Amino acid sequence: MKRNWIKSTITPLLLITLCLVITSCTQTEKVIHTAHLTAGWYPHSPSELQDAIGKYDQFATKNLSIPFSANSIKALIVPHAGYRYSGLCAASAYASLLKNGKKNTDITSVMIIAPSHYLPVNGIALPKFTHYKTPLGTIPLDTQAIEQMSKNRLFSIFDDAFTQEHSIEVQLPFLQEHIASFKIIPVIIGSMATVNMTIMAEELKNHVGPHTLVVATTDLIHYGQSYKNTPFKEAVFDMINYFNRTALEQIANQSATGFLNVVKENGLNLCGKHAIALLLKMSELGAFGQVSPSLSCYYSSPQIIGKDTSENISIKDLFAPCSDEQSSESVSYAAFVFSTTPQQGQPASMRLTNFEKLSLLASSRRILENHFSPEFGERRLNEELLLPMPSPGLQENTAIFSTLTSNNGELMGCIGTFDRNQPLMRIAPLITKSAALKDARFEPLQASQLAHTHISLSVLSDTKPVKSYRDIILEKHGIIMNKDGASATFLPEVAPENHWTLEKTLSELSLKAGLEPDAWKEGATFEVYESYKIRE
């Protein structure tokens, strides 16, 4: 009896002990990697870091808004310099993840694709540690996904690659301030043979689920003696923008091969070129479904050096050109947001980010200034250098009008086109120049008037015929009247700005067409359209 009692007691104890041993062997040991970045990259005080990111978000929300819901965002391209340089640009993309100003709860996994700046990496490096620690707390890694990836011959565990790598670490506080709870899959891409790009992208795609955000990071052209890159000596600011534009165009087209080819052909020293190519290849392979990239921000370092986002910087700074001297040492930054919201079918005003809209105005003004530049003793540049950065929305062929007014609201020129044969990024500056110089109703704009002239762009919807003038809705509809080979149009805002009735509007439209004021009453046909305005 006593022997049986001892046996029945020892057996459960042994089982418990064995279970504890087995459990401790199967559990992954917690290994924390503490972010190494100095305070020169971002504040180390949690409250100061949160405050800095909060101010970037406030600026981005006010000036660089994204017209897509947070749930539609599947991937981001962001820069990775110190926050005083690229923090505002990065925030323009990260702020799109917020829901009514609160952290995103839909995203549970974040894959970060980053370049290696410090150690040579063959293929893709994966970490062995299990957690990242920043001043804002600890972030768990998706160790199961990392283990599965490591079985691919092009992926390998290489902890040392992460020891000093800033391109990942600068993203982490932004992620912590914009997503409620998540695991990360950090990968570092080093050398990449083009023949292996699809294999790598397929492996990464296997770990993208419906609640995964993919973040790829790069800075753009590094120009200056310190980067051993001075391929041009004049018009440096605009030349940098031009060559960055060739790369961003391939991002807008979501072409991984096109992107790498442009980078190689133009000798662009983009540190994260392979990270971006992998993201684009993942998109080509359908990792995110049908997505479209929108440009949320672009600028170069001399435009913001020495400025604080909460006090000194203004939205105009992001479009103000810099001299050759200011641009002698320069790094450029861009951010893209990849959304599942379809571009087609959306109202025109909802297809562009605020940055894209403002870039149309900035380019239009730069091209007018460039036209008059010899009068100020400056050299006229090729207008190709002054176009906006490309995005799918800006590459769409669009009908547009450009209106110029004086400080007191006096009309100084208005010209437009209903032909949709040129992309918005090209036609907007061209039409603005025509409105300034070729509207026969007004004297051509003079150089002395430019500083006191305001530009507004009206982007038009498709036109559609109406059965009767009675179907025209003032304030909503722009009107085209056709009769006996004569034609004229008024934009939607013309009637309400002049406090006209429908009948008065049509009489004025008849006069504009060179007809009698009552010509609209019989034999005329009408088309209508809608528009949205982008104003300086």
N, C-alpha and C positions, 0 to 999 in steps of 0.2 A: 504493500500500500504506500509506504514511504517512498520506495523506489519509483513507483508510478507517478507520484506527485512531483518528484524531482524532474522526471522525464518530461511531464506535461508542462512544467514551468520553464525549463531550459529551452525547449523547442521553440516556443513563441519568441523568447528573448533572442535566440539565434537568428530567427527569421527577421525580426525587427532590425537587428544589427546588419544582416546581409542586405536588407533593403536599403538601409542608410548608406552602406558602402557603394552599392550599385548606383543609387541616385546621385551620390556625390561624384561618381566617375562619369555619369552620362551628362550631368549639367555642365554647360560651358562656363569656364572660369571668367569672371568679370574683369576685363582689362580696360582701363580708362586711358584714353589719349587726351591730354590737356592741350588745348589750342595754344600755340606758342607765340602768337603775334604780339608785338609790342604795342604800346599805346599810340604809336605813330600810325597804326592801321585803323584802330577804333578805340574808343574809351574803354578802360578796364573796369570802371565802376559800373555795376549793374544799372543803377538809376541814370547815370549819365549816358550810358549806351542806349538804354530804352528811350531816353529823351531825344537823343540824336536821331535815332531811327524814326521816332514819332514826328519830328520836325520835317524829315525828308518825306514822310508819308503825307503830311499836311500840304506841303508844297506840291507833291505829285497829284494828290486828290483835287487840289484847286486848279492847277495849271496843266496837268498832263493826264487828264481823265481817259479811261478806256471804256468804250461803249458796249462791252460784253460782260455777261454775268460771270461771277467767280466760278460757278460750276462748269462753265464751258472751257476753262483754261486747262490745257493739258501739258504745256511745255513752255519754258522761258529760255531766252538767251540773255545773259547779264554779264557785266564786266567784273573785274576782281582786283581793282586797285584799292589803295587806302580810301576810307570813307570820304575824306575831304576832297578827293578827286572824283571818284566814281559812285559814291553813295547815292547821290541824287538820281543818277541814271538808273542804278539798280532798283531804287525805290519805285521808280515809275512802272516797273514790271511787277515787283512784289506787291505793291499796293492793290493790284488788280485781284489778288487772292482774297482780300478782306470782304466780309459780308456785312454790310451796314456798319462798317467801322470795326467789326469784331473779327477775331481770329477764325480762320477757315477750319471747320470740323469735318468736312467731306474728304479732304486729303489725309491719308494715313501713311503713305510711303513716298519718299523723295529720293530719286536717283540723281546724283550729281556727277556730271562728266566734266573732268577738269584736265588741263595740261600739266606736264611736269616741268618745273622751272629749275630744279636743283640737281636731280639725278637722272642719268639716262635710263629710260624704261623701254624694254622691248615688248611691244604689244600693250596689254592693259594690266596695271598693277591693282591689287586688292589688299585691303588691310587685314591684319590678324587680330587687332584689338576689337573690343566689343562696344565701346562707347566713346563718344566725343564729349569733351567738357569745355564749355565756354563760360564767360562771366555770367551768363543768363541760365546756366544749369547744364544738365547732362542729357545727351541725346543717344538713344540706343541705335545700334546698327542692326540691319537685317542679316544676321549671321547665317541664317539658313540659305538665303539667296546668294550670299557671298560664297558659301561652301559649294553650292551647285555651280556657280560660275567658274570657280577654280578648277573644275574638271575639264573645262575647255582648254585646248592646247595654247590658245592665244591669250589666256588669262592666267595670272599667277599671283600667289601671296607674296607681297613685297612691302613689308611694313616701313622700311626705311624711306620709301618714296613719299610717305605721308608726313614724315617727321617735321620738315620745314615748309611743306607745301601750303602756300597762302591762298591759292586760287579756290580751294575748298573751304578753308576756314573763314574767309570773309563772308561766305554765304550763310554760315550757320546762324549768327544772330538775327539776320533778316528772316530766315525760316522760322526761328523760334518766336519772333514777334508777329508772324503772319499766319502760322498754322498751330492749331491747338495741341495736337498730339500726333507724333509721327516717328517712324524709323527711317534711317537713311541707308542708301547703298552708294557709298562714295567710290568712284573709280577714277584712276589716273591713266590717261592715254599718252603713250610716248611715241615711239616710231611706229608707223603704220603703213605697210605695203597696201597699195590700192586694191590688190587682189584679195586682201583679207578684210577689207572694210565691210563687205556684206555679211561675212561670217560673224564678225564682232557685233554688228548692228542686230543681227538675228538673235544672238545670245542675250544682248541687252533687252531686246523686245520681249523675250520670254519672261522677263521679270517686271513688265509693265502691266498693271491691272487697272480696273476702272477708277481706283482711288489713288493712283500714282501720279505724281508730278515729276517731270524730267527737267532738270536744270543743266544747261550747257554753258560754259563760261569762257569768254575770251576778251581781251582788250584788242583794239584795232591798231592801226599803223603807229609804230613807235618811230618818231622822226627826230634826228639830231645827231650831233657828234658823239654823244654818250651812248647812242644806240648803233653807231657806225652806219647810219642810214641818212644820207643827204643827197638823194638823187636829183633834186632840183633846188635852185637858189632863189627863184623869184615866184611871186604869187603862191608862197608856200602854203598858207592856210587853205586856199581854194584848190590847190593841186592835191593836198592831202585829202580833202573832202571828195574830190573827183575819184581818186583811186580807192578810197573807202567805198564809194558808191558802186564801183564795179563788183566788189565783194558782196555788199548788202543786196544788190540786185539778184544775185544767185540764191541768197537766203530767201528773199521774197518769192523766187521761183521754186524754192524747195528742191534745189538740184545739188546733191552732194558732189557729184563729179564736176559739174560746172563751177562750183565754188572752189574746189581744189585746183582746177585748171586756171581760174582767174588769179588765185593767190600765187600760183607758180609762175604764170606768164608775166605778171606785173611785178613779181619780186616783193610781194607784200609780207612784211614781218609781223604776221598775226600770231601771237603766242598760242592761242587756242584753236588753231585751224583744224586740227584733227578732232577736237571735241565737237566743234560745230558740224563738221562733215558727218560724224557719227549720228548726231541728232537729226540731221537732214536725211540721212540714209534710213534711220528708224522711221521717219515720217513717210518716206517713199515706200517702205515695207508695210505701212498701215498700222504702226504701233499706236497711233493716237486716233485712228479713224480719219475722217475728212476734216482737216484743220487748215486754217489760213493764218499766216503770220502778220501781225500788225506792229509797226514801229512805234514804241512808246516814248523813246527819247534818243537823241544823238547830240554829242558835243565833243569838243576837244579841251584838253586841260588848260590852255591859256585863257579860255573863255571864263573860267570860274576860279582860277588860282587866287587865293587871298580873300575869297568871299565866303560868307556864312549863309547857308540857305534860309535861316530864320530871320536874318536882319538885312543883309546886303544884296543878295542875289535877286534878280528879277527874271521873269520869263524872257524878256528881251535879251538878256545876257547870253542865252543859249543860241541865239541867232545872230549875234553881233560879230562881224568879221574881225580878225586879228591881223596885226602887221607881221611882216616877215621876221622882224626882231622878236616879237612876242611868240611867234611860232617856231623859233629856232630850236627849241626843245619841247616836244609835244607828244602826247599820247591821246588817242581818240577812243571814245566809248559809245556803245550803242546797246539798246535793249529791245528785244522783240517778245511779243506775247502771242502764243499759238492757241487759237480758239476754235472750237467746233461750231461756233455760230456761223452759219453760211453767209458769205458776202452777198451773193445774189439773193434777191427777194427782200433784203433789208432796206428800210428807207435810206436814202442817200446820206442823210446826216448821221446815220448809225453805222456807216461803213468805214469811217475814219476815226482814228484817235485824235485827241486834241493837238498832239504834237504834229501829226500829219497835216492837219488843217492849218496850223500856224506856219508850218514850213512852206506852204503854198504862198502865203502872204509875204513871208520873208524873202523867198526867191523872187517873187514879182517885184518887190521893192529893190532888191539888189540889182536886178536886170535894168530897171529904170535908172538907178544910180550909175550903173556901168555905162549906160548910153550917154549920160552927161559927164562922165568922168574926165574927158579931155578938157572940158571947160574949167575944171578944178586942178588942172595940171597933172592929172593921173593917167596912167596907161589903160586903155580899154582892153578888157579880157574877153576871151572866147566865152560866149554865153553858156556853152556846154558845162563850164566849170561852176556855174551858179545855180544849177537846177537842184531841186530838193532831193533828199535821200529817198530811194525807192521803197515801195511796199505794194502789195497787191491792190489796195484801195487806190493808190496814186497812179498805178499803172493801168487802171481801167479807162477805156476811151469814154469821154464824157462831153456833154454839151455844157457850155458855161458862158456867163456874161461877167465882165469886169466893169465896175463903176468907180469913177474918181470924183471926189467931192472936196471942196475947200473946208477950211476950219469952221466957216459959218454955215456949212451944209449946201453951198451952191454947187450945182452939177458942173463938172469940168470935162466929162467925157464918159461915154458908155458904149461899149462894143461887145458883141458876143457872137457865138456860133451855135447852131443847132446840129451841125455835123459832128458825128462821133467817130472821127478818124484819127484822133491823136490822144495819147494818155493824158490824164489830168495833170500830172507833174510837168508836162511840157506845154500844154495848151494854156494853162493858167497864166504863167509869166508872159507868153506870147500875146495873148488877148489883152492883158493889162498894158503892155507896151503899145498895142494898137489903139486902145482907148485913150492913151495919153497923147498920141501923135497923129492919129488918122481919123478921128471922129470929125467929119466935115462940118458939124454944127458949131464946133468950137475951135479957137486958135490952139495950135499945138502947145503942149505943156512946155514951160521954160524951166531951166535948171534952178532958177531962184524960187520957183513955186513948189518944187518937189518936197521940201521939208514941211510945207503947210498943206500937203495933199494927202487925203486918206483913201485907202484902197479897200474895196469890198468885192468879194467874189460871190456870184450866185451860181451854184451847181444845180443843173436842171434835171428833172426826171424826163422820161419819154413823153412825147406829145401824143395827144389823142383827140380825135374830132368830137365835136358835140353837135347834136341835131339842131339846136337853136341857141341864140345868144342868152336865152332865159336859163340855160343850164350852167352858165358861168357863175362861179361863186367868188365874189370880190374878196381880197385878202388871201384866199387860198390859191386861186388860179392865176397863172400868167396867161396872157391871151395873145394868140396870133390871128390876125384878120387877113383874109385873102379876097381880092375882088378885081376882076378884069386885069389880071397880071400884076397888080400892085399888092404889096404886103407890108405889114408892120406888126410890131409886138410891144407889149408892155409887160414888165416883170410884175410879180404878184404885189410888190410893195408900192407900186406907183399910185394906184387908186387911193389906198388909205392914207398915204403920205400927203396927197393933195386934197383929201376929203371929197373925192368925186363919187357921185352916184354911178350906177352901171351905165346909164344913158350918157352921162357926161364923159365917162371913160371911153365909151365906144366912139363918141364924136371926136374926142382928142386923138384916138387911134386912127380914125379915118383921115384926119388932117395930117398925121405923121406919115401916112401912106401916100400922101399927095392927092387925096380925094376930097370931095365935098364933105362937110361935117355930118351930113345925114346919110352918107353913102352906106353905112352899116345896116340901114333899115331894110334894104332890099338887095338880093343877089349876092350878098357876102357870105362866105363860109368862115367857120371859126374852129380853131384848135386850142386846147388848153394844156397846161403843164404845171408842175409844182417845182419849187426850188427851196434850197436852204442857203443862208448867207453865212459867209465867213468874213468877219470885219476886223480891221485893225483896231 
